[in-house]
Amino acid sequence: MGTFQIEGGHKLSGEIQPQGAKNEALQILCGVLLTPEKVTINNIPDIIDVNKLISLLGNLGVKIQKLAHGSYSFQADELNLNYLETPDFKKEGSSLRGSIMIVGPLLTRFGKGYIPKPGGDKIGRRRLDTHFEGFIKLGANFRYNREEYFYGVDAEKLIGTDMLLDEASVTGTANILMAAVLAEGTTTIYNAACEPYIQQLSKMLNSMGAKVSGVGSNLLTIEGVESLGGCTHTVLPDMIEIGSWIGLAAITQSEITIKNVSWDNLGNIPSVFRKMGITLEKRGDDIYIPEHNDGYEIQNYIDGSMLTISDAPWPGFTPDLLSIVLVMATQARGSVLIHQKMFESRLFFVDKLIDMGAKIILCDPHRASIIGHDFKSQLKATTMVSPDIRAGVSLLIAALSAKGTSIIHNIEQIDRGYERIDERLRAIGAKIIRIA
């Protein structure tokens, strides 16, 4: 189990370049299975979850060539579908939640797809019903081996249909979208997720020859085609990492420039941080955050009531950044209610922040009320364990602002979503070392 040692209380300074978007990369990588032709993908983040999926694709028979840092070519012209029924696949697939998105491409191109119950963050129930209900509506047969936690779908031919998703699941939308592009006839997906990740996947599929319309809305229309070709695609910068660096700059009162953020794809992320009192300047396609030497003040609603920040499907605020906002609020001037609607276990990391001296009331599994210190009292260093990717980086940010030296164990969770985070933070002045 890896460990970070962090000496907190130091101001940071400089520029930081966001990595490629983890959640987009996982979808795009599964999309290479839709064609026997070569697909080149740029700006792939070098992180554990993505590398696991690349390894799984290689074991499935995809020909993979690394062209440069973050750039790969993939060619799925000679797949070994028998691998899907091996113990190795059951072990490999179960370690990564993103592996669920290989099912749609395999089902539509080869008539069958299998997946073990996927792993990932322990942040609450993350059901797969949306995925498989969509496949069934397209004409697939579904089966589930309860003893081995193994899912399977098969179909001689998928037929386009109209469907209303029971939830705007990002991975569910991606999986069904990829299945529908080679189905016979027209498919409409209503209540589709419309995150930039889905928009990027749709654009890539269209560049391969698919016919997807309604991109950016919650109603996607897919006219099935007989085959798809190769393409070149570039992954967006990771909006979650961008939000993490905004929070880091604010709570450490540091002057930081975040480079090449793709402002047009950030949605309401900048406005939420501004509601928290953070000054953000748009400089070209960069975000400049000045030193907040006088702190930052949380806005109230116009009637004077306490601000609530909650997650919602896009274009609402992403749940992956609520933990960052929560940590940042511990040093704000004022109070805020954080309402995590989607996952019932994602706020449980706040007990570590309370140990560090934060004023937080955990109202229930979904809501936490934070009273900011206004920098009149620093958080105190402590020893903690990273429970998942987003909570882990939030605790890391708290440690960088705290007085003293903190220890964070189980940093593999952070490495799953953040590329060489210790090296990149040291480059802007952070006192962080990897000690195991």
C-alpha positions in Angstrom: 0.0 0.0 0.0 1.6 3.2 -1.2 1.9 6.3 1.0 2.3 10.1 0.5 4.1 12.3 3.1 2.9 15.9 2.8 4.4 18.9 4.6 1.5 21.4 4.5 1.2 25.1 4.9 3.3 26.2 1.9 2.1 28.5 -0.9 2.4 27.1 -4.4 3.1 29.0 -7.6 3.3 28.3 -11.3 1.6 26.6 -14.1 0.0 23.2 -14.3 -1.3 21.3 -17.3 -4.4 19.1 -16.8 -4.2 15.5 -18.0 -6.6 14.0 -20.4 -10.1 13.3 -19.1 -10.2 9.9 -17.4 -13.9 9.4 -17.9 -13.8 10.2 -21.5 -10.8 8.1 -22.2 -12.5 5.0 -20.7 -15.4 5.4 -23.1 -13.3 6.2 -26.2 -11.0 3.2 -25.6 -14.0 0.9 -25.5 -15.1 2.5 -28.8 -12.1 1.1 -30.7 -13.8 -2.3 -30.5 -16.4 -1.1 -33.0 -14.1 -1.3 -36.1 -11.4 -3.5 -37.6 -9.6 -0.4 -38.8 -7.0 1.6 -36.9 -8.0 4.2 -34.4 -5.5 6.7 -33.0 -6.2 8.4 -29.7 -4.3 11.4 -28.3 -4.1 12.9 -24.8 -4.8 9.6 -23.0 -3.9 10.0 -19.3 -1.3 7.7 -17.8 -3.3 6.5 -14.8 -4.1 3.1 -13.3 -7.7 2.8 -14.4 -7.0 3.7 -18.0 -3.8 1.5 -18.2 -5.9 -1.4 -16.8 -8.4 -1.0 -19.6 -5.6 -0.8 -22.3 -4.2 -4.0 -20.9 -7.6 -5.7 -21.0 -8.0 -4.6 -24.7 -4.6 -6.0 -25.4 -5.5 -9.4 -23.8 -8.6 -9.4 -25.9 -6.5 -9.2 -29.0 -6.5 -5.5 -29.9 -3.2 -4.5 -31.5 -1.8 -1.6 -29.5 1.0 0.7 -30.5 2.3 3.5 -28.3 3.1 6.4 -30.5 4.2 9.0 -27.9 3.3 9.9 -24.4 -0.5 9.9 -24.2 -0.9 8.8 -27.9 -1.7 5.2 -29.0 -3.1 3.4 -32.0 -5.5 0.6 -31.6 -6.7 -2.0 -34.2 -9.3 -4.6 -33.3 -9.2 -6.7 -36.4 -8.3 -10.0 -34.9 -10.0 -10.3 -31.5 -9.9 -13.4 -29.3 -13.5 -13.5 -28.0 -12.7 -16.8 -26.1 -10.8 -14.6 -23.7 -14.1 -13.3 -22.4 -14.9 -16.7 -20.8 -11.5 -17.2 -19.1 -10.7 -16.8 -15.4 -8.1 -14.1 -16.3 -10.8 -12.0 -17.9 -13.1 -12.4 -14.9 -10.3 -11.2 -12.6 -9.1 -8.4 -14.8 -12.6 -7.1 -15.7 -13.8 -7.1 -12.1 -11.0 -4.7 -11.0 -12.2 -1.8 -13.2 -15.7 -0.3 -13.4 -15.0 1.2 -16.9 -14.8 -2.4 -18.3 -18.6 -2.5 -18.4 -18.4 -0.3 -21.6 -16.8 -3.1 -23.7 -20.1 -4.9 -23.7 -22.0 -2.6 -26.0 -19.4 -2.6 -28.8 -18.8 -6.4 -28.6 -22.6 -7.1 -28.6 -23.3 -5.0 -31.7 -20.3 -6.1 -33.7 -19.9 -9.7 -32.7 -23.4 -10.6 -31.2 -22.2 -11.2 -27.7 -20.7 -9.5 -24.7 -19.7 -10.6 -21.2 -18.5 -8.8 -18.1 -17.9 -9.7 -14.5 -19.4 -7.5 -11.9 -17.1 -4.4 -12.2 -15.1 -2.8 -9.4 -14.2 0.8 -8.9 -14.8 3.3 -6.1 -16.6 2.2 -3.0 -18.9 5.3 -2.9 -22.3 3.6 -2.8 -24.6 1.6 -5.1 -23.8 2.0 -8.7 -26.3 -0.3 -10.5 -26.0 -1.6 -14.0 -29.7 -1.9 -14.8 -29.6 1.0 -17.2 -27.0 -0.6 -19.4 -28.7 -4.0 -19.7 -32.2 -2.7 -20.0 -31.0 -0.7 -23.0 -29.4 -3.8 -24.6 -32.6 -5.8 -24.0 -34.7 -3.1 -25.7 -32.3 -3.3 -28.7 -33.2 -7.1 -28.9 -30.4 -8.7 -26.8 -30.9 -11.7 -24.5 -29.6 -11.2 -21.0 -28.4 -13.6 -18.4 -26.7 -13.3 -15.0 -24.7 -15.9 -13.2 -25.3 -15.0 -9.5 -22.6 -17.5 -8.2 -19.9 -15.9 -10.3 -21.3 -12.4 -10.6 -21.0 -12.7 -14.3 -23.2 -10.8 -16.8 -23.8 -11.8 -20.4 -25.8 -10.5 -23.4 -26.2 -12.0 -26.9 -28.2 -11.3 -30.0 -28.2 -12.4 -33.6 -29.1 -8.8 -34.6 -29.8 -5.6 -32.8 -32.8 -3.6 -33.9 -33.2 0.1 -33.4 -35.9 1.2 -31.0 -37.1 4.2 -28.9 -36.1 4.1 -25.3 -36.4 6.2 -22.2 -33.5 5.7 -19.8 -34.5 5.3 -16.1 -31.5 7.5 -15.2 -29.2 9.7 -17.1 -26.2 7.4 -16.6 -23.1 8.5 -18.4 -21.6 5.0 -18.8 -25.0 3.6 -19.5 -25.6 6.2 -22.3 -22.2 5.5 -23.7 -22.7 1.7 -23.7 -26.1 1.9 -25.3 -25.0 4.5 -27.8 -22.1 2.3 -29.0 -24.4 -0.7 -29.3 -27.0 1.3 -31.3 -24.5 2.6 -34.0 -24.4 -0.8 -35.7 -28.0 -1.8 -35.0 -30.5 -2.1 -37.8 -32.7 0.9 -38.1 -33.1 4.0 -35.9 -32.7 4.3 -32.2 -33.7 7.2 -30.0 -32.3 7.5 -26.5 -34.3 9.9 -24.3 -33.0 11.1 -20.9 -29.5 10.4 -22.3 -26.5 11.8 -20.4 -25.1 14.8 -22.2 -21.8 15.4 -20.5 -18.9 16.5 -22.6 -17.6 12.9 -22.4 -20.7 11.7 -24.3 -20.5 14.6 -26.7 -16.9 13.6 -27.4 -17.8 9.9 -27.9 -20.6 10.9 -30.3 -18.2 13.1 -32.3 -15.7 10.3 -32.5 -18.3 7.8 -33.6 -19.5 10.2 -36.3 -16.0 10.6 -37.5 -15.9 6.8 -37.9 -19.0 6.9 -40.0 -21.8 6.6 -37.5 -24.9 8.8 -37.7 -25.6 10.3 -34.3 -27.6 13.5 -34.0 -28.8 15.5 -31.0 -25.2 15.6 -29.6 -25.1 17.8 -26.5 -28.8 17.2 -25.7 -30.6 14.6 -23.7 -32.3 13.1 -26.8 -29.9 11.2 -29.0 -31.0 9.8 -32.4 -28.8 7.1 -33.9 -29.3 5.8 -37.4 -27.6 2.4 -37.6 -24.9 1.8 -40.2 -23.4 -1.4 -41.5 -19.8 -0.8 -40.5 -17.5 1.8 -39.0 -14.0 2.9 -40.0 -10.9 4.2 -38.3 -10.3 7.8 -37.1 -8.1 10.0 -35.0 -9.4 11.5 -31.7 -8.1 13.7 -29.0 -9.3 13.5 -25.4 -10.4 16.7 -23.7 -8.6 18.0 -20.6 -10.0 16.5 -17.4 -12.5 18.9 -15.9 -12.3 17.1 -12.5 -8.6 17.6 -12.3 -9.1 21.3 -13.4 -11.6 21.7 -10.5 -9.2 20.0 -8.1 -6.4 22.5 -9.0 -8.8 25.4 -8.5 -9.6 24.1 -5.0 -6.0 23.6 -4.3 -5.0 27.1 -5.3 -7.8 28.6 -3.2 -7.2 26.7 0.1 -3.4 27.2 -0.1 -3.8 30.9 -1.1 -1.6 30.3 -4.1 -1.2 31.9 -7.5 -1.7 29.2 -10.1 -2.4 29.1 -13.8 -4.2 26.0 -15.2 -3.2 25.7 -18.8 -5.4 24.7 -21.8 -8.6 23.9 -19.9 -11.1 23.9 -22.8 -13.3 26.6 -21.2 -16.2 25.7 -23.6 -16.5 22.3 -22.0 -16.4 23.3 -18.3 -20.1 24.0 -18.0 -21.0 25.6 -14.7 -17.8 24.6 -12.9 -16.3 28.1 -12.9 -19.5 29.7 -11.7 -19.8 27.3 -8.7 -16.3 28.1 -7.6 -17.1 31.8 -8.0 -20.1 31.3 -5.7 -17.6 30.0 -3.2 -15.8 33.3 -3.4 -13.0 32.2 -5.7 -11.5 34.7 -8.2 -11.0 33.0 -11.6 -9.7 34.8 -14.6 -10.1 33.6 -18.2 -6.8 34.2 -20.0 -7.2 32.7 -23.5 -7.9 29.1 -22.8 -6.2 29.2 -19.4 -7.6 29.7 -15.9 -5.6 32.1 -13.7 -6.2 32.0 -9.9 -4.6 34.8 -7.9 -3.4 34.6 -4.3 -6.4 34.8 -2.1 -4.5 36.6 0.7 -7.7 38.0 2.1 -9.5 34.7 1.9 -12.7 34.0 0.1 -16.3 34.5 1.1 -19.2 32.1 0.3 -22.1 33.8 -1.3 -25.6 33.5 0.2 -28.8 33.3 -1.8 -30.5 36.7 -2.5 -32.8 36.2 0.5 -29.8 35.7 2.8 -30.2 32.0 3.3 -27.2 29.6 3.3 -25.9 28.5 -0.1 -26.4 24.8 -1.1 -24.2 23.2 -3.6 -25.5 19.9 -5.0 -24.7 17.5 -7.8 -27.0 16.9 -10.8 -26.7 15.4 -14.3 -25.0 17.7 -16.8 -25.3 20.6 -17.2 -25.6 20.5 -13.4 -22.6 20.4 -11.2 -20.6 17.1 -11.4 -20.6 14.9 -8.3 -16.9 14.3 -8.7 -16.1 17.8 -7.5 -18.3 18.1 -4.5 -15.5 16.7 -2.2 -13.1 19.4 -3.5 -15.7 22.1 -2.8 -16.3 20.7 0.6 -12.6 20.8 1.6 -12.2 24.3 0.2 -15.2 25.4 2.3 -13.4 24.5 5.5 -11.3 27.7 5.2 -13.9 29.9 3.6 -15.7 32.9 5.2 -19.2 31.8 5.7 -21.1 28.5 5.6 -22.4 26.1 2.9 -24.5 23.0 2.7 -23.0 20.2 0.4 -25.7 17.9 -0.9 -24.3 14.8 -2.5 -27.5 13.3 -4.1 -26.1 10.5 -6.3 -23.9 8.4 -4.0 -24.7 7.7 -0.4 -21.2 6.9 0.8 -19.2 9.7 -0.8 -19.2 12.1 2.2 -18.0 9.6 4.8 -14.4 10.9 4.4 -15.3 14.1 6.3 -14.5 12.4 9.6 -10.8 12.8 8.6 -11.3 16.5 8.0 -13.0 16.8 11.4 -10.0 15.2 12.9 -7.9 17.9 11.2 -10.0 20.6 12.9 -12.6 21.3 10.3 -16.1 22.4 11.4 -18.4 20.0 9.6 -21.7 18.6 10.6 -22.5 15.4 8.7 -26.3 15.7 8.6 -26.9 12.3 7.0 -25.1 10.2 4.3 -26.0 12.8 1.6 -25.6 16.2 3.3 -22.8 18.0 5.2 -22.9 21.5 6.6 -19.5 23.3 6.7 -18.6 26.4 8.7 -15.5 28.0 7.4 -12.5 29.0 9.5 -11.7 32.1 7.3 -8.0 31.1 7.6 -8.1 32.1 11.3 -7.3 28.5 12.2 -5.3 26.1 10.0 -6.2 22.5 9.6 -3.9 20.2 11.6 -1.8 17.5 10.0 -2.9 13.9 10.6 -2.5 10.3 9.3 -5.3 9.1 7.0 -6.3 6.5 4.3 -7.6 7.4 0.9 -11.0 5.7 0.5 -11.5 6.5 -3.2 -10.1 8.7 -6.0 -12.0 11.9 -5.4 -12.0 11.8 -1.6 -8.3 10.8 -1.7 -7.3 13.9 -3.7 -9.5 16.0 -1.5 -7.6 14.8 1.6 -4.4 15.5 -0.2 -5.4 19.1 -0.9 -6.4 19.4 2.8 -3.0 18.1 3.8 -1.2 20.6 1.6 -3.0 23.4 3.4 -2.6 22.0 6.9 -0.1 22.8 9.6 2.5 20.0 10.0 3.2 16.8 8.2 0.4 14.5 7.1 0.5 10.9 5.9 -1.9 9.5 3.4 -2.0 5.7 2.9 -3.6 3.7 0.0 -2.6 6.3 -2.5 -3.1 3.8 -5.3 -6.7 5.1 -5.2 -5.4 8.6 -6.1 -3.1 7.1 -8.8 -6.2 5.6 -10.4 -7.4 9.0 -11.5 -4.4 11.5 -11.3 -1.3 11.2 -13.4 2.0 11.5 -11.6 0.3 13.8 -9.1 3.2 14.1 -6.7 5.7 15.0 -9.5 3.4 17.6 -10.9 2.6 19.2 -7.5 6.3 19.3 -6.6 6.9 21.3 -9.8 4.7 24.1 -8.4 6.3 24.0 -5.0 4.4 21.3 -3.0 6.3 19.4 -0.3 5.1 15.9 -1.1 7.0 12.7 -1.4 6.1 9.1 -2.1 7.6 7.0 0.7 6.3 3.6 -0.2 
